[in-house]
Amino acid sequence: MNQIWFQVLAVMIVGSIIKYLVHSPLAWVVIELVVLGIAYLILRRDRFIDMQRSMIFLGGLTAVNILVDLNIMNGIVGNLALLALLAYIMFGGRYNIRRRR
């Protein structure tokens, strides 16, 4: 795994820890958006990363997390949505790796 993605993972973990310390759903949304912004800034530094695919994945992940945090979406449905997002990024859509070769 690339060092850049370890940094993004570390930012996401720190954001989750901060979310556990704060008890306001509005603050959770702000924390999620700040984590997405920091992840964008980290990923932008490496020119070999496909920014479009990475930001689609991270943006979808953030959107699902916000919907679950605000109790608009159930946790189980959120997990299924994240699995669908992961499957879309890996196998489907117009961003298929096999078609790009």
N, C-alpha and C positions, 0 to 999 in steps of 0.2 A: 504494500500500500504506500502511496506517495506521502511524503512528509507534509505536504500541503493539506491533504485530507485528514491527517492526524490532528493538525491545528484546528481544522473545522470541527472535527469531532470533540476536541477539547473545549472549544467555545460553546458547543451545544450542551455539553455536560455541565459547564459552569452556569449556563443559562437555566438549566433544569434545577440546579442547586439553589439558585437565586429565587426561582419560582416557588420552591418549597418554603422559603423564608418569608415570602410575601403572601398575604391572604386576600388580595383583591384581584378579581378576574380582569379588570381593566389594566392593571399593572402587568398581568400575565401576557396580555396581548402586546403591550408595549415591549416587554422583554423578548417575546418571540420575534417581533419586527426588528429589534436591535440585534438579535442574534443573526437574523437573516442578512442584515446590512453588514455586519462584521464578517460573516462568511463570504459575502460578495467581495469585500475588500481583500480578504485573504486569497480567494481564488483568482482574482484579477491579476495578482502578482506573477502567476505562472502562465506563460504564453502557450504551453502545450496542453492545457486543459480545455476541453470543449465547454465553453461557458454557457452555451444555449442549453445543452442537455443537463448540465450541472444545476443551472438556475431553475429549470423546469422541475427537476427533482426537489431541490431545496424549497422552492416556492410552494409546490404541492404539499410537501411535508409541513411547512409552516401553516398553510391554509387549513389542513386537517387538524393540526394541533390547536389552532385558534378556535375552530368550531367545537372541538372537544372541551377546551377550557371554558368556553362560554355556555356549555351544556346544550348547544344546538344539535350536536351529534353525539350519540351514545358512544361509549368507549369501545365496545365490540365492533360497532359499525366503523368507527375510526380506524381500528386495527385492520379491518377488511379493506378499507379505502387505501391505507398505506401499502398493503400487499398488492392491491390492484395498481397503484402508482409504480411500485417497484417492478411489477411484471410488465407494465407499459414501457418503462424506461429500458428494461432488459430485452424484451422480445418484440414489442409492437411499435406501432406508430411510424411516422416517417423518419424516425431517428434510429432505425434498425442498423446495427453494426454490420451485419452481413451484406446489406445493400450498399454500404459505404466503401467496401473493399474493391 
